[in-house]
Every structure is written in structure tokens, then in C-alpha cells.
Amino acid sequence: MPSSDEYRVPADPESTVVLPVATADPVDPDTDAEVEKAEQTLLEQLGGFSGLIYSTLPVLVFVPVNTLAGLTAAIWAALGVAAAVLIWRLVRHDPVQPAISGFLGVGVCAFIAYRMGEAKGFFLFGIYTSLVYAGVFALSILLRRPLVGVIWGALNGHGSAWRTDARVRKLYNLATVVWVVVFGARYLVQSQLYDTDHTTWLAVARIAMGWPLTGVALVVTIWAVRRAGHLPVDTSGAGTDSAPATR
């Protein structure tokens, strides 16, 4: 009678089956590619990270030149730096729209300072621009159309269909709140320094609360839109807003 060893079947080393691991956030390559494309478009509109840094150069020049040579020289120095940044981006074939906007912004700031006859007037336009931005972002939340979602929907071509999902809207609300805090903090701090005539500290606050805070807000925004893009479709209706989507 054959022994039990004769009935043993040799193990197949290739027969092991690896089961997929379920994750809370399934990765959709199409979603990731779409988000990355929209991120690139957004950064281009801001001039990239280099553009955020370039925007501080006129301020870096304005204050010391004003201290050493007076307001008129400081105004021309700031305009000259802004023009140099514009030419530099043209030579490098970088997107010039942010540089043009930056040059025009410096021009407005310089004009206000010239008309006021005070160096602190150079910062007045930026202070009230921050107040307006904070108000617009806050109002968009109250209207249940958080501006981050509106902008992102326009960039990726999805329109406002995201408004039907309360989970996605909460993520966009969070990102929009961060922008409200950034712009609101800029206004509160810089307006106080403006009112107390601390021009040098006003310049420091303008730089410190400029691209660093913008970078933080962008990180939160990118996280929110990526998280929203990876949410599974809600078929239960529990996370869906009763308002119909509008395009």
C-alpha cells in the first residue's frame, strides 16, 4: 500500500495569492492627474513660488532707500525693481501676467505714497486689499459657495457640481476659512502698524505675512482638493445637499 508521502503534492511557489489592501482613500490616477494640472495652473496664475518671492523685492528696496535718500528716491527704486522683475521674466520666457500685475500694483502703491507724501502710504493699498479679500472669502462661505471650491471648479472644468456633496463643501469651507484668516490677519496687524506710524515694522510684517502665509494657505488648499477628489461617491444621500447643482 502506498505511503502517505506518495500522495503529497509539492507546493507551488507561484500559487500564493496576495489580497489587495483596502484603503480609506482610494487613489484615482485620473483624479491625481487632474488635480496636479489644476495646481500647476493656479501656481502659474500666482507666478509660481519664485513670483511670490519676487513680489517682496520692491518692499525690501523701498524702506531702506526711503530712510537713506527720501521718499521720491524710494518710489523710483521700488518701481525700478518691479520693472527689472518684469524684464527678467520676459527674458526667461516665464509667465509675465503675474509680473505685470505686480508692476501695476507697485505703481498704485507708489502713487498713493507720492500723493500722501508719506512712506507709509506705500502700504495702504495692500492693507485694504487684504480687507476686501477677507470679506469676499468670508461672504462666499455664508452664501454656501466657498470661494476655494468655486475657483477650483473653474480651473478643472467641473463647474459647481461639487456643491451637491456636503462632505466636499466642508473641505472647501475649511480651505476658504484659512484664506479668510490669512487676509484678516494681514489687515489687522498691518493696519495697526500703519495707524501707529511704524513704517519699518510695517514693511517687515508685509514680507513676513506675504508669501510664507500664502504658502501655508496653498498647502491647506491642495490638501483639501486632493481629499475631496478621493472621496468615494456618496450613493446613500446622507452627505448630499438638497439644493440642486447649478452649472
VEXDREN-2710 file (C-alpha; in Angstrom, 1 decimal):
% VEXDREN-2710
k/r/px/py/pz
1/MET/0.0/0.0/0.0
2/PRO/1.5/3.3/-0.9
3/SER/2.6/5.5/1.9
4/SER/1.0/8.9/2.7
5/ASP/4.1/10.6/1.4
6/GLU/3.4/9.4/-2.2
7/TYR/0.1/11.4/-2.2
8/ARG/1.7/14.7/-1.2
9/VAL/1.6/17.4/-3.8
10/PRO/4.7/19.6/-4.0
11/ALA/3.9/23.2/-3.1
12/ASP/3.7/25.7/-6.0
13/PRO/5.8/28.7/-5.0
14/GLU/3.8/30.8/-7.5
15/SER/0.4/29.9/-6.3
16/THR/0.3/32.3/-3.4
17/VAL/-2.5/34.9/-3.8
18/VAL/-1.9/38.4/-2.5
19/LEU/-5.1/40.0/-1.5
20/PRO/-5.5/43.8/-2.1
21/VAL/-5.4/46.0/0.9
22/ALA/-8.4/48.3/1.2
23/THR/-7.6/51.9/1.9
24/ALA/-9.8/54.7/3.2
25/ASP/-8.8/56.9/0.3
26/PRO/-8.7/55.0/-3.0
27/VAL/-6.3/56.7/-5.3
28/ASP/-7.7/57.5/-8.7
29/PRO/-4.8/58.3/-11.2
30/ASP/-7.2/60.4/-13.3
31/THR/-8.1/62.5/-10.2
32/ASP/-4.5/62.9/-9.3
33/ALA/-3.5/64.0/-12.8
34/GLU/-6.5/66.4/-12.9
35/VAL/-5.6/67.9/-9.5
36/GLU/-1.9/68.3/-10.5
37/LYS/-2.9/70.1/-13.7
38/ALA/-5.1/72.5/-11.8
39/GLU/-2.4/73.0/-9.2
40/GLN/0.0/74.0/-11.9
41/THR/-2.5/76.4/-13.4
42/LEU/-3.1/78.0/-10.1
43/LEU/0.7/78.4/-9.4
44/GLU/1.2/79.9/-12.8
45/GLN/-1.5/82.5/-12.1
46/LEU/0.4/83.4/-8.9
47/GLY/3.7/83.5/-10.8
48/GLY/5.0/80.3/-9.1
49/PHE/6.9/80.3/-5.8
50/SER/9.5/82.5/-7.4
51/GLY/6.9/85.0/-8.2
52/LEU/5.7/85.1/-4.6
53/ILE/9.3/85.9/-3.5
54/TYR/9.8/88.5/-6.3
55/SER/6.8/90.4/-5.0
56/THR/8.7/91.2/-1.8
57/LEU/11.7/92.8/-3.6
58/PRO/10.1/96.3/-4.1
59/VAL/9.3/96.4/-0.4
60/LEU/12.8/95.3/0.5
61/VAL/14.2/98.2/-1.5
62/PHE/11.6/100.9/-0.6
63/VAL/12.1/101.2/3.1
64/PRO/15.9/101.5/3.3
65/VAL/16.1/103.8/0.3
66/ASN/13.4/106.0/1.9
67/THR/15.5/106.1/5.1
68/LEU/18.7/107.0/3.3
69/ALA/17.6/109.1/0.4
70/GLY/14.0/110.2/0.9
71/LEU/10.5/109.3/-0.4
72/THR/11.0/110.2/-4.0
73/ALA/14.1/108.1/-4.4
74/ALA/12.4/105.2/-2.7
75/ILE/9.4/105.4/-5.0
76/TRP/11.6/105.3/-8.1
77/ALA/13.7/102.5/-6.6
78/ALA/10.6/100.3/-6.0
79/LEU/9.3/101.0/-9.5
80/GLY/12.8/100.2/-10.9
81/VAL/12.9/96.8/-9.1
82/ALA/9.4/95.9/-10.2
83/ALA/10.3/96.8/-13.8
84/ALA/13.5/94.7/-13.5
85/VAL/11.5/91.7/-12.4
86/LEU/9.2/92.1/-15.3
87/ILE/12.1/92.3/-17.8
88/TRP/13.7/89.3/-16.1
89/ARG/10.6/87.2/-16.5
90/LEU/10.4/88.2/-20.2
91/VAL/14.0/87.2/-20.8
92/ARG/13.4/83.8/-19.2
93/HIS/10.1/83.3/-21.1
94/ASP/8.3/82.9/-17.8
95/PRO/4.6/83.8/-17.5
96/VAL/4.5/87.6/-17.4
97/GLN/1.0/88.2/-16.3
98/PRO/1.9/88.0/-12.6
99/ALA/4.9/90.3/-13.1
100/ILE/2.7/92.8/-15.0
101/SER/0.1/92.7/-12.2
102/GLY/2.9/93.2/-9.7
103/PHE/4.3/96.1/-11.5
104/LEU/0.9/97.8/-11.7
105/GLY/0.4/97.1/-8.0
106/VAL/3.7/98.7/-7.1
107/GLY/2.7/101.7/-9.4
108/VAL/-0.5/102.1/-7.4
109/CYS/1.3/101.9/-4.1
110/ALA/3.9/104.4/-5.3
111/PHE/1.2/106.8/-6.5
112/ILE/-0.6/106.7/-3.1
113/ALA/2.7/107.3/-1.2
114/TYR/3.5/110.2/-3.6
115/ARG/0.1/111.8/-3.2
116/MET/0.2/111.4/0.6
117/GLY/3.8/112.5/0.9
118/GLU/4.4/109.7/3.5
119/ALA/6.3/106.5/3.1
120/LYS/3.6/104.5/5.0
121/GLY/1.2/105.3/2.2
122/PHE/3.1/102.8/0.1
123/PHE/1.4/100.0/2.1
124/LEU/-2.1/101.4/2.3
125/PHE/-3.3/99.7/-0.9
126/GLY/-2.2/96.3/0.3
127/ILE/-3.8/96.7/3.6
128/TYR/-7.2/97.4/2.3
129/THR/-6.8/94.8/-0.5
130/SER/-6.4/92.3/2.3
131/LEU/-9.5/93.5/4.0
132/VAL/-11.5/93.2/0.8
133/TYR/-10.2/89.7/0.1
134/ALA/-11.0/88.6/3.6
135/GLY/-14.5/89.9/3.2
136/VAL/-15.1/88.2/-0.1
137/PHE/-13.8/84.8/1.1
138/ALA/-15.9/85.1/4.2
139/LEU/-19.0/86.1/2.3
140/SER/-18.6/83.1/0.0
141/ILE/-18.8/80.8/3.0
142/LEU/-22.0/82.5/4.2
143/LEU/-23.5/82.1/0.7
144/ARG/-22.6/78.3/0.8
145/ARG/-20.3/78.8/-2.2
146/PRO/-16.8/78.7/-0.6
147/LEU/-14.5/80.5/-3.0
148/VAL/-11.9/77.8/-3.0
149/GLY/-14.4/75.4/-4.5
150/VAL/-15.7/77.9/-7.0
151/ILE/-12.1/78.7/-8.2
152/TRP/-11.1/75.0/-8.3
153/GLY/-14.3/74.1/-10.2
154/ALA/-13.4/76.7/-12.8
155/LEU/-9.8/75.5/-13.1
156/ASN/-10.7/71.9/-13.6
157/GLY/-13.8/72.4/-15.6
158/HIS/-16.2/70.8/-13.1
159/GLY/-18.3/73.9/-12.5
160/SER/-20.4/73.9/-9.3
161/ALA/-21.5/70.2/-9.3
162/TRP/-19.4/69.7/-6.1
163/ARG/-22.0/71.8/-4.2
164/THR/-24.4/68.8/-4.0
165/ASP/-22.0/66.9/-1.7
166/ALA/-21.9/68.3/1.8
167/ARG/-18.6/66.5/2.6
168/VAL/-16.8/68.2/-0.3
169/ARG/-18.3/71.5/0.6
170/LYS/-17.0/71.2/4.2
171/LEU/-13.4/70.6/2.8
172/TYR/-13.7/73.7/0.6
173/ASN/-15.1/75.6/3.5
174/LEU/-12.1/74.7/5.6
175/ALA/-9.7/75.8/2.9
176/THR/-11.6/79.0/2.4
177/VAL/-11.6/79.8/6.2
178/VAL/-7.8/79.5/6.1
179/TRP/-7.6/82.2/3.4
180/VAL/-10.0/84.4/5.5
181/VAL/-7.6/84.0/8.4
182/VAL/-4.6/84.9/6.3
183/PHE/-6.1/88.0/4.8
184/GLY/-7.8/89.0/8.0
185/ALA/-4.5/88.7/10.0
186/ARG/-2.7/90.8/7.4
187/TYR/-5.2/93.6/7.7
188/LEU/-5.4/93.6/11.5
189/VAL/-1.6/93.6/12.0
190/GLN/-0.6/95.9/9.2
191/SER/-3.4/98.4/9.8
192/GLN/-2.4/98.7/13.5
193/LEU/1.2/99.3/12.4
194/TYR/0.0/101.9/9.8
195/ASP/-2.0/103.8/12.4
196/THR/0.9/103.9/14.8
197/ASP/3.4/105.1/12.1
198/HIS/5.7/102.1/12.4
199/THR/6.7/102.1/8.7
200/THR/9.8/99.8/9.1
201/TRP/7.8/97.2/11.1
202/LEU/5.0/97.6/8.5
203/ALA/7.5/96.5/5.8
204/VAL/8.6/93.6/8.0
205/ALA/5.0/92.5/8.5
206/ARG/4.3/92.9/4.8
207/ILE/7.1/90.5/3.9
208/ALA/6.6/88.0/6.8
209/MET/2.9/87.8/6.2
210/GLY/3.3/87.7/2.5
211/TRP/4.5/84.6/0.7
212/PRO/5.1/82.5/3.8
213/LEU/1.4/82.7/4.8
214/THR/0.3/82.3/1.2
215/GLY/2.4/79.1/1.1
216/VAL/0.7/77.7/4.1
217/ALA/-2.8/78.5/2.7
218/LEU/-1.8/76.9/-0.6
219/VAL/-0.8/73.7/1.2
220/VAL/-4.1/73.5/3.0
221/THR/-6.0/74.2/-0.2
222/ILE/-4.1/71.5/-2.1
223/TRP/-4.8/69.0/0.7
224/ALA/-8.5/69.9/0.7
225/VAL/-9.0/69.5/-3.1
226/ARG/-7.0/66.2/-3.1
227/ARG/-9.0/64.9/-0.2
228/ALA/-12.2/66.0/-2.0
229/GLY/-11.2/64.3/-5.2
230/HIS/-10.5/61.0/-3.4
231/LEU/-13.8/60.8/-1.6
232/PRO/-16.0/57.9/-2.8
233/VAL/-19.2/58.8/-4.5
234/ASP/-22.0/59.1/-1.9
235/THR/-24.9/56.9/-3.0
236/SER/-26.8/56.9/0.3
237/GLY/-27.8/60.6/0.0
238/ALA/-26.7/61.2/3.6
239/GLY/-23.9/63.6/2.5
240/THR/-25.8/65.3/-0.3
241/ASP/-27.1/68.8/-0.1
242/SER/-30.8/69.2/-1.0
243/ALA/-30.0/72.1/-3.3
244/PRO/-29.7/71.1/-7.0
245/ALA/-26.4/71.6/-8.7
246/THR/-26.0/74.6/-10.9
247/ARG/-23.6/74.9/-13.8
END
